[in-house]
Amino acid sequence: MPWSTTELAALAGTTVNAIRHYHRVGLLDHPERRSNGYKSYEATHLLRLLQIRRLREIGVPLDRIEEVASGARPSETLRTIDAELDIEIERLQRMRADISVILNGDFAAWLPVEFEDVADRLSPAEKAVILLSTTLYDSQALADIRQMVLDEADRSAEASEEFDTLPPDADEDVRVRLAERFAPELASAFRRYAWLTDPSGHMSVPLDAAQVALAEAMSALYNPAQRDVMAQAIKLARAQDGESTQP
């Protein structure tokens, strides 16, 4: 007994739209039409549709179904898919580990697990910068960034709070004072992590694109006074670092 598209979809446990898509991509042959113009599906169409559904359930992409179903190179194709699934399983396991950390503690959901133990030391803006850094830098640079956060444990909480609440129109003397407070810390970081002054060897994206992204992020996250403090602190730190390396 021939079936309509709707009846075939119900029998195969799929949808009419899926059947139409399989027709478009060439996975399912078009049936003959009845005298009234309606499609007339046979058992061969149902079996083929069940085959497609089964292969989709085990993770075979649509563009590889024909390879597997035809029997041309099923083992090779399935081994490739299995290896890809291994990678996906590892990714999902890492995601579950991240979710577990978030559920079990007061930790910023947007940061990687590696920063769990330092998250409470970071301001919202610093967390956002680290989030961006996970895209821009390699794993070694990220490990160094985490260590820098730990190294800042002795930094004055008062200075950090003053910087975080610094108004856009802060007086010049206030900005200079804060820059001078932060400069020695930065100079120490420049000496310990040489890549900070030349990060090209630790980038995950082209250097020029990373610099633009960082500049845009800093402009969005910090007000003009805060950006001025950072610029002055970096200038002072580089000068101090240069003095320390002179014979």
C-alpha positions as CSV (number, residue, x, y, z in Angstrom):
1,M,0.0,0.0,0.0
2,P,1.6,3.4,-1.0
3,W,1.9,6.1,1.5
4,S,1.6,9.9,1.4
5,T,4.4,12.1,2.6
6,T,2.6,12.7,5.9
7,E,2.0,8.9,6.4
8,L,5.6,8.1,5.6
9,A,6.9,10.6,8.1
10,A,4.7,9.2,10.8
11,L,5.8,5.6,10.1
12,A,9.5,6.6,10.1
13,G,9.2,8.8,13.2
14,T,10.4,11.9,11.3
15,T,8.9,15.0,9.8
16,V,7.6,16.0,6.4
17,N,10.2,18.8,6.3
18,A,13.0,16.3,7.0
19,I,11.8,14.1,4.1
20,R,11.7,17.1,1.8
21,H,15.3,18.0,2.8
22,Y,16.5,14.5,2.2
23,H,15.0,14.8,-1.3
24,R,16.8,18.1,-1.9
25,V,20.2,16.7,-0.9
26,G,19.8,13.5,-2.8
27,L,19.6,11.1,0.0
28,L,16.0,9.9,-0.7
29,D,14.7,9.2,-4.2
30,H,11.6,11.0,-5.3
31,P,8.6,8.7,-5.5
32,E,6.1,8.3,-8.4
33,R,3.0,10.4,-8.2
34,R,-0.6,9.2,-8.2
35,S,-3.1,10.2,-10.8
36,N,-4.2,13.0,-8.5
37,G,-0.6,14.4,-8.3
38,Y,0.1,13.3,-4.7
39,K,3.4,11.5,-4.0
40,S,3.2,7.7,-3.6
41,Y,5.9,6.3,-1.3
42,E,6.8,2.6,-1.3
43,A,8.4,0.2,1.2
44,T,11.9,1.0,-0.3
45,H,11.4,4.7,0.6
46,L,10.4,3.7,4.2
47,L,13.5,1.5,4.6
48,R,15.8,4.1,3.2
49,L,14.3,6.7,5.5
50,L,14.8,4.4,8.5
51,Q,18.4,3.8,7.4
52,I,19.0,7.6,7.2
53,R,17.4,8.1,10.6
54,R,19.5,5.4,12.2
55,L,22.8,6.7,10.8
56,R,21.9,10.2,12.0
57,E,21.2,8.8,15.5
58,I,24.7,7.4,15.8
59,G,26.2,10.7,14.7
60,V,26.8,10.3,10.9
61,P,26.6,13.7,9.2
62,L,24.2,14.1,6.3
63,D,27.1,14.5,3.9
64,R,28.6,11.2,4.9
65,I,25.5,9.1,5.0
66,E,25.8,7.9,1.4
67,E,29.3,6.7,2.0
68,V,28.2,4.6,4.9
69,A,24.9,3.4,3.5
70,S,26.4,2.4,0.2
71,G,29.0,0.2,1.8
72,A,31.8,1.7,-0.2
73,R,34.0,2.6,2.7
74,P,31.9,2.3,5.8
75,S,34.6,1.3,8.3
76,E,37.0,4.1,7.3
77,T,34.2,6.7,7.4
78,L,32.9,5.4,10.7
79,R,36.4,5.4,12.3
80,T,36.8,9.0,11.3
81,I,33.4,9.9,12.8
82,D,34.3,8.0,15.9
83,A,37.5,10.0,16.3
84,E,35.6,13.2,15.9
85,L,33.1,12.0,18.5
86,D,36.0,11.4,20.9
87,I,37.0,15.1,20.5
88,E,33.4,16.2,21.0
89,I,33.0,14.0,24.1
90,E,36.2,15.6,25.6
91,R,34.8,19.1,24.9
92,L,31.5,18.2,26.5
93,Q,33.2,16.7,29.6
94,R,35.2,20.0,30.0
95,M,32.0,21.9,29.7
96,R,30.4,19.7,32.4
97,A,33.4,20.3,34.6
98,D,33.1,24.0,34.2
99,I,29.4,23.9,35.0
100,S,30.1,21.8,38.1
101,V,32.5,24.4,39.3
102,I,30.0,27.1,38.8
103,L,27.2,25.2,40.5
104,N,29.4,24.4,43.5
105,G,30.8,27.8,44.2
106,D,30.5,31.5,43.7
107,F,32.5,31.6,40.5
108,A,32.2,33.7,37.4
109,A,30.5,31.5,34.8
110,W,32.3,33.2,31.9
111,L,35.8,32.4,33.1
112,P,37.7,29.1,32.5
113,V,38.1,26.7,35.4
114,E,41.8,27.5,35.6
115,F,40.9,30.9,37.1
116,E,38.6,29.5,39.7
117,D,40.9,30.2,42.6
118,V,41.6,33.8,41.6
119,A,38.2,34.9,40.5
120,D,37.3,36.6,43.7
121,R,40.3,38.9,43.3
122,L,39.1,40.2,40.0
123,S,36.9,43.2,39.2
124,P,34.1,42.8,36.6
125,A,36.3,44.6,34.1
126,E,39.3,42.4,34.8
127,K,37.2,39.3,34.4
128,A,36.0,40.6,31.0
129,V,39.7,41.2,30.0
130,I,40.6,37.6,31.0
131,L,37.7,36.3,29.0
132,L,39.0,38.1,26.0
133,S,42.5,36.8,26.7
134,T,41.3,33.2,26.5
135,T,40.7,33.9,22.8
136,L,43.8,35.9,22.1
137,Y,46.6,34.1,23.9
138,D,47.9,30.5,24.1
139,S,47.8,28.3,27.2
140,Q,51.2,29.4,28.5
141,A,50.4,33.0,28.4
142,L,47.1,32.3,30.2
143,A,49.0,30.4,32.9
144,D,51.2,33.4,33.3
145,I,48.3,35.8,33.5
146,R,46.8,33.6,36.3
147,Q,50.1,33.7,38.1
148,M,50.2,37.5,37.8
149,V,46.9,37.7,39.5
150,L,48.3,35.6,42.3
151,D,51.4,37.8,42.5
152,E,49.2,40.8,43.0
153,A,48.0,39.4,46.4
154,D,50.1,42.0,48.2
155,R,48.7,44.9,46.2
156,S,47.0,47.5,48.3
157,A,43.3,46.8,48.3
158,E,42.7,50.5,48.9
159,A,44.6,51.4,45.7
160,S,42.6,48.8,43.7
161,E,39.3,50.0,45.1
162,E,40.3,53.6,44.3
163,F,41.2,52.7,40.7
164,D,37.9,50.7,40.3
165,T,35.8,53.7,41.4
166,L,38.0,56.4,39.8
167,P,35.7,59.0,38.1
168,P,36.3,59.9,34.4
169,D,37.3,63.4,35.4
170,A,39.7,62.5,38.2
171,D,42.4,65.1,39.0
172,E,45.8,64.6,37.4
173,D,47.5,64.3,40.8
174,V,45.2,61.4,41.7
175,R,46.0,59.7,38.4
176,V,49.7,60.2,38.8
177,R,49.7,58.9,42.4
178,L,47.8,55.7,41.3
179,A,50.1,55.1,38.4
180,E,53.1,55.4,40.7
181,R,51.5,52.8,43.0
182,F,51.0,50.3,40.2
183,A,54.2,50.9,38.3
184,P,56.6,48.8,40.5
185,E,54.2,45.8,40.2
186,L,54.1,46.2,36.4
187,A,57.9,46.5,36.2
188,S,58.3,43.3,38.1
189,A,55.8,41.6,35.7
190,F,57.7,42.8,32.7
191,R,60.9,41.3,34.1
192,R,59.4,38.0,34.9
193,Y,57.2,37.6,31.8
194,A,59.2,38.9,28.9
195,W,56.4,38.1,26.4
196,L,54.3,41.0,27.8
197,T,56.5,43.4,25.9
198,D,56.5,41.2,22.8
199,P,53.5,38.8,22.8
200,S,53.8,37.7,19.2
201,G,55.0,34.3,20.2
202,H,52.1,33.6,22.4
203,M,49.2,34.7,20.2
204,S,46.3,32.5,19.1
205,V,45.2,35.1,16.6
206,P,47.2,37.6,14.4
207,L,48.9,40.2,16.5
208,D,47.4,43.2,14.8
209,A,43.9,41.8,15.3
210,A,44.6,41.1,19.0
211,Q,45.8,44.6,19.6
212,V,42.7,46.1,18.0
213,A,40.5,43.8,20.1
214,L,42.3,44.7,23.3
215,A,42.2,48.4,22.5
216,E,38.4,48.3,21.9
217,A,37.8,46.3,25.0
218,M,39.8,48.7,27.2
219,S,37.9,51.6,25.8
220,A,34.6,49.9,26.6
221,L,35.6,48.6,30.0
222,Y,37.5,51.5,31.5
223,N,36.8,55.3,31.6
224,P,39.3,57.9,30.3
225,A,40.9,58.5,33.8
226,Q,41.4,54.7,34.4
227,R,42.9,54.3,30.9
228,D,45.3,57.2,31.6
229,V,46.4,55.6,34.9
230,M,47.2,52.4,33.1
231,A,49.1,54.2,30.3
232,Q,51.1,56.2,32.9
233,A,51.8,53.1,35.0
234,I,53.0,51.2,31.9
235,K,55.3,54.0,30.9
236,L,56.8,54.3,34.4
237,A,57.1,50.5,34.7
238,R,59.0,50.3,31.4
239,A,61.3,53.0,32.6
240,Q,61.9,51.2,35.9
241,D,62.5,47.9,34.1
242,G,65.0,49.6,31.8
243,E,66.9,51.1,34.8
244,S,67.0,47.7,36.5
245,T,68.7,46.1,33.5
246,Q,71.3,48.8,32.9
247,P,74.9,47.8,34.0
